[in-house]
Amino acid sequence: MSTDPTPIEAPADDNGFMRPPMDFQTRRMRWNSMRRHAVNHLVTGLALLSTLLVIAPLVAILAYLIYKGASSLNMAFFTQIPAPVGEPGGGMANAILGSGIILALASSMGIPVGIAAGVYLAEYGRGRMLAMAVRFTADVLNGVPSIVMGIAIYSLIVMRQMHFSAFSGGVALAIMMVPTITRTTEEMLATVPHAVREAALGLGVPKWRTVVSVSLRTASPGIITGCMLAFARVAGETAPLLFTAFGNQFWSYKLNEPIAALPLQIYIYAISPYDEWHRLAWAGSLVLILMIMMSVTLVRIYAGRGALKGAS
């Protein structure tokens, strides 16, 4: 009697030909391929879930503001000043204008200073004590509460001028913008390849011109994103403006006078006992978030077109 094991017949394919038996290495490779595909689909699903979790709060807030405040938006809201207590109607035209003035003033002061500080840290201040001090100061300022910033500007500017003003409010918001812009500019400039700088320097271009025309131009999309993040952060701040701009129920255009602002007006209306003011507070909140979204979107579109032009 033969003791040889019975040979296992190889399965046949669709054409009737016998396929060779699958060896261990082939099974292992197929198993690894299936495992990689499963892990890839799992990680992709987790990334999509994380994206939805990030977007969901913004969508929920925007939807709730539309539900509560859209019905109160009309032409009077954008053209009239607040009505006296107890009278219906009125709007927040002066607050919208005041917010635009304060934010424009803050951006004109905070953005150049922040970008200049970031350029110094990335291009000139490597390994220097001054650079370490600037970086440490930016990190500390980034964590200072906004109300503390308002009190500081109140002591330094408002008390010396003996009156509230739009200028002091702009200074407070500008100082709050500087740390975010500084650190973002430094990080974005650090991503610019050294070969790009060396190519410009090798052609005899001065270093300051290389920084302006090469480094900043290459890192401009990221720098603009940092500026928009800083702008969005301060656009809804109320505490610093309580101690600086103070608010105004009438039209005000001058920088050395108290001025209305949308966050201030929303705060005043929200803590009031009047239903009409509560309704206008919801409408003001909707307008404020739409203003921030439109500003960020328009700047991103403009920056994207500029980057494409530079690349071409």
C-alpha positions as CSV (number, residue, x, y, z in Angstrom):
1,M,0.0,0.0,0.0
2,S,1.3,3.4,-0.9
3,T,1.8,5.9,1.9
4,D,2.0,9.0,-0.4
5,P,-0.7,11.6,0.4
6,T,-3.4,12.1,-2.2
7,P,-2.4,15.1,-4.3
8,I,-4.7,18.1,-4.1
9,E,-6.1,19.0,-7.5
10,A,-5.7,22.6,-8.4
11,P,-8.9,24.4,-9.2
12,A,-9.8,25.1,-12.8
13,D,-10.4,28.6,-14.1
14,D,-13.2,29.8,-16.4
15,N,-11.5,28.3,-19.5
16,G,-11.1,24.9,-18.0
17,F,-7.3,25.2,-17.5
18,M,-5.9,24.1,-14.2
19,R,-4.6,26.9,-12.0
20,P,-1.5,26.2,-9.8
21,P,-2.2,26.0,-6.1
22,M,-1.9,29.3,-4.2
23,D,1.3,29.3,-2.2
24,F,1.8,31.0,1.2
25,Q,3.6,34.0,-0.2
26,T,0.7,34.8,-2.6
27,R,-1.9,34.4,0.1
28,R,0.1,36.7,2.3
29,M,0.4,39.4,-0.4
30,R,-3.3,39.2,-1.0
31,W,-4.1,39.5,2.7
32,N,-1.8,42.5,3.0
33,S,-3.5,44.2,0.1
34,M,-6.9,43.6,1.6
35,R,-5.7,44.9,4.9
36,R,-4.2,48.1,3.3
37,H,-7.5,48.7,1.5
38,A,-9.5,48.3,4.6
39,V,-7.2,50.6,6.6
40,N,-7.4,53.2,3.8
41,H,-11.2,53.2,3.8
42,L,-11.3,53.4,7.6
43,V,-8.9,56.4,7.7
44,T,-10.8,58.1,4.9
45,G,-14.0,57.6,6.8
46,L,-12.5,59.0,9.9
47,A,-11.2,62.0,8.0
48,L,-14.6,62.7,6.5
49,L,-16.2,62.3,10.0
50,S,-13.7,64.8,11.5
51,T,-14.4,67.3,8.7
52,L,-18.1,67.0,9.4
53,L,-17.5,67.5,13.1
54,V,-15.5,70.7,12.4
55,I,-18.1,72.1,10.0
56,A,-21.2,71.1,12.1
57,P,-20.8,73.8,14.8
58,L,-20.5,76.6,12.2
59,V,-23.5,75.3,10.3
60,A,-25.5,74.9,13.4
61,I,-24.7,78.4,14.7
62,L,-25.4,80.0,11.3
63,A,-28.7,78.1,10.9
64,Y,-29.9,79.1,14.4
65,L,-28.9,82.7,13.8
66,I,-30.8,82.7,10.5
67,Y,-33.8,81.2,12.3
68,K,-33.8,83.8,15.0
69,G,-32.6,86.9,13.2
70,A,-33.4,86.7,9.5
71,S,-37.0,87.9,10.1
72,S,-35.7,91.1,11.7
73,L,-33.5,92.2,8.8
74,N,-35.0,94.9,6.7
75,M,-33.9,98.2,5.1
76,A,-34.4,100.1,8.4
77,F,-31.9,97.8,10.1
78,F,-29.1,98.9,7.7
79,T,-30.1,102.6,7.4
80,Q,-31.4,103.8,10.8
81,I,-29.8,104.3,14.2
82,P,-31.2,102.6,17.4
83,A,-34.7,103.8,18.4
84,P,-35.3,105.2,21.9
85,V,-36.3,102.8,24.6
86,G,-39.8,101.6,24.3
87,E,-40.2,102.5,20.7
88,P,-40.3,99.8,18.0
89,G,-38.2,99.9,14.9
90,G,-34.7,101.4,14.5
91,G,-31.6,99.7,13.3
92,M,-27.8,99.3,13.7
93,A,-26.5,101.3,10.8
94,N,-24.2,103.4,13.1
95,A,-22.9,100.2,14.8
96,I,-22.1,98.6,11.4
97,L,-20.3,101.7,10.3
98,G,-18.5,101.9,13.6
99,S,-17.3,98.3,13.4
100,G,-16.0,98.9,9.9
101,I,-14.0,101.9,11.1
102,I,-12.6,100.2,14.2
103,L,-11.6,97.0,12.3
104,A,-10.1,99.0,9.4
105,L,-8.0,101.0,12.0
106,A,-7.0,97.9,13.8
107,S,-6.0,96.1,10.6
108,S,-4.0,99.1,9.3
109,M,-1.9,99.0,12.6
110,G,-1.8,95.3,13.5
111,I,-1.2,93.7,10.1
112,P,2.0,95.6,9.2
113,V,3.5,95.3,12.7
114,G,2.7,91.5,12.8
115,I,4.1,90.8,9.4
116,A,7.2,92.8,10.1
117,A,7.8,91.0,13.4
118,G,7.3,87.6,11.7
119,V,9.8,88.6,8.9
120,Y,12.4,89.6,11.6
121,L,11.9,86.3,13.4
122,A,12.2,84.1,10.3
123,E,14.8,86.0,8.3
124,Y,17.0,88.0,10.6
125,G,16.6,86.9,14.2
126,R,17.7,83.3,14.3
127,G,19.6,82.6,17.4
128,R,19.4,86.1,18.8
129,M,18.2,87.1,22.2
130,L,15.9,89.7,20.8
131,A,14.2,87.2,18.6
132,M,13.6,84.9,21.6
133,A,12.1,87.9,23.5
134,V,9.9,88.8,20.6
135,R,8.7,85.2,20.2
136,F,8.0,84.8,23.9
137,T,6.1,88.1,24.0
138,A,4.0,87.1,21.0
139,D,3.1,83.8,22.7
140,V,2.2,85.5,26.0
141,L,0.1,88.2,24.3
142,N,-1.7,85.5,22.4
143,G,-3.0,84.1,25.7
144,V,-3.9,87.4,27.4
145,P,-7.7,87.7,27.9
146,S,-9.3,90.4,25.8
147,I,-10.8,92.2,28.9
148,V,-7.2,92.6,30.3
149,M,-6.2,94.1,27.0
150,G,-9.1,96.5,27.2
151,I,-8.2,97.6,30.7
152,A,-4.6,98.1,29.7
153,I,-5.5,100.3,26.8
154,Y,-8.0,102.2,29.0
155,S,-5.1,103.0,31.4
156,L,-2.6,103.9,28.7
157,I,-4.7,105.9,26.3
158,V,-8.3,106.6,27.5
159,M,-7.3,107.9,30.9
160,R,-4.6,110.1,29.4
161,Q,-6.9,111.5,26.7
162,M,-9.7,111.8,29.3
163,H,-12.3,110.4,26.9
164,F,-13.3,107.2,25.0
165,S,-12.5,107.0,21.3
166,A,-12.5,104.8,18.2
167,F,-8.7,105.2,18.1
168,S,-8.2,103.5,21.5
169,G,-10.6,100.7,20.4
170,G,-8.6,100.2,17.2
171,V,-5.3,100.0,19.2
172,A,-6.7,97.4,21.6
173,L,-7.8,95.2,18.7
174,A,-4.6,95.8,16.8
175,I,-2.5,94.5,19.7
176,M,-4.7,91.4,19.9
177,M,-4.1,90.8,16.1
178,V,-0.3,91.1,16.3
179,P,0.6,87.8,18.0
180,T,-1.4,85.6,15.6
181,I,0.0,87.3,12.5
182,T,3.5,87.3,13.8
183,R,3.6,83.6,14.5
184,T,1.8,82.7,11.3
185,T,4.2,84.8,9.2
186,E,7.2,83.2,10.9
187,E,5.9,79.7,10.3
188,M,4.9,80.4,6.7
189,L,8.3,81.9,5.8
190,A,10.0,78.9,7.4
191,T,8.4,76.7,4.7
192,V,10.0,78.7,1.8
193,P,12.8,76.6,0.4
194,H,16.3,78.0,1.0
195,A,17.2,77.3,-2.6
196,V,14.7,80.0,-3.7
197,R,16.4,82.6,-1.5
198,E,19.9,81.4,-2.6
199,A,18.9,81.7,-6.2
200,A,17.8,85.3,-5.7
201,L,20.9,86.2,-3.7
202,G,23.1,84.5,-6.3
203,L,21.8,86.9,-8.9
204,G,22.9,89.9,-6.8
205,V,19.5,90.8,-5.4
206,P,19.8,92.5,-2.0
207,K,18.5,90.5,1.0
208,W,15.7,93.0,1.7
209,R,14.5,92.7,-1.9
210,T,14.7,89.0,-1.7
211,V,12.5,88.9,1.4
212,V,9.9,91.3,-0.1
213,S,9.8,89.9,-3.7
214,V,10.6,86.2,-3.1
215,S,10.0,85.0,0.4
216,L,6.9,87.0,1.2
217,R,5.4,86.5,-2.2
218,T,5.9,82.7,-2.0
219,A,4.4,82.5,1.5
220,S,1.6,85.1,0.9
221,P,-1.3,82.6,0.9
222,G,-0.4,81.3,4.4
223,I,0.3,84.9,5.7
224,I,-3.1,86.1,4.4
225,T,-4.8,83.2,6.1
226,G,-3.1,84.2,9.4
227,C,-4.3,87.8,8.9
228,M,-7.8,86.6,8.3
229,L,-7.7,84.4,11.4
230,A,-6.6,87.4,13.5
231,F,-9.3,89.6,11.9
232,A,-12.0,87.1,12.6
233,R,-10.9,86.7,16.2
234,V,-11.1,90.4,17.0
235,A,-14.2,91.2,14.9
236,G,-16.5,89.9,17.5
237,E,-14.7,91.1,20.6
238,T,-16.8,93.1,23.0
239,A,-14.8,93.4,26.3
240,P,-11.9,95.6,24.9
241,L,-14.4,98.0,23.3
242,L,-16.3,98.4,26.6
243,F,-13.2,100.1,28.0
244,T,-12.1,102.0,24.8
245,A,-14.7,102.7,22.2
246,F,-17.5,102.7,24.8
247,G,-20.3,102.8,22.2
248,N,-22.6,105.6,20.8
249,Q,-26.3,105.7,20.1
250,F,-25.8,108.3,17.3
251,W,-23.7,108.6,14.1
252,S,-20.0,109.0,14.8
253,Y,-17.2,109.2,12.3
254,K,-14.3,110.8,14.2
255,L,-11.5,108.7,15.6
256,N,-11.2,110.8,18.8
257,E,-14.9,110.3,19.9
258,P,-16.8,107.4,21.3
259,I,-18.1,105.2,18.5
260,A,-20.7,102.4,18.2
261,A,-19.7,98.9,17.3
262,L,-21.8,95.9,16.3
263,P,-20.5,93.6,19.2
264,L,-21.2,96.4,21.7
265,Q,-24.7,97.0,20.4
266,I,-25.5,93.3,20.5
267,Y,-24.3,93.1,24.1
268,I,-26.4,96.0,25.2
269,Y,-29.5,94.7,23.4
270,A,-28.9,91.2,24.7
271,I,-28.9,92.1,28.4
272,S,-31.8,94.5,28.1
273,P,-35.4,93.5,29.3
274,Y,-37.0,94.5,26.0
275,D,-38.2,91.9,23.5
276,E,-37.7,94.3,20.6
277,W,-34.0,94.8,21.5
278,H,-33.6,91.0,21.8
279,R,-34.9,90.6,18.3
280,L,-32.5,93.2,17.0
281,A,-29.6,91.5,18.9
282,W,-30.3,88.3,17.0
283,A,-30.3,90.2,13.7
284,G,-27.1,91.9,14.6
285,S,-25.4,88.6,15.5
286,L,-26.4,87.3,12.1
287,V,-25.1,90.3,10.3
288,L,-21.8,90.2,12.2
289,I,-21.1,86.6,11.3
290,L,-22.0,87.2,7.7
291,M,-19.7,90.2,7.6
292,I,-16.8,88.0,8.9
293,M,-17.5,85.2,6.5
294,M,-17.8,87.5,3.5
295,S,-14.6,89.3,4.4
296,V,-12.6,86.1,4.8
297,T,-14.0,84.6,1.6
298,L,-13.3,87.7,-0.5
299,V,-9.7,88.0,0.7
300,R,-9.1,84.3,0.2
301,I,-10.4,84.6,-3.4
302,Y,-8.2,87.6,-4.1
303,A,-5.2,85.9,-2.6
304,G,-5.8,82.7,-4.6
305,R,-6.0,84.7,-7.8
306,G,-2.8,86.5,-6.9
307,A,-1.0,83.2,-6.2
308,L,-2.1,81.8,-9.5
309,K,-0.9,84.9,-11.3
310,G,2.4,84.6,-9.6
311,A,2.7,81.0,-10.5
312,S,2.0,81.7,-14.1
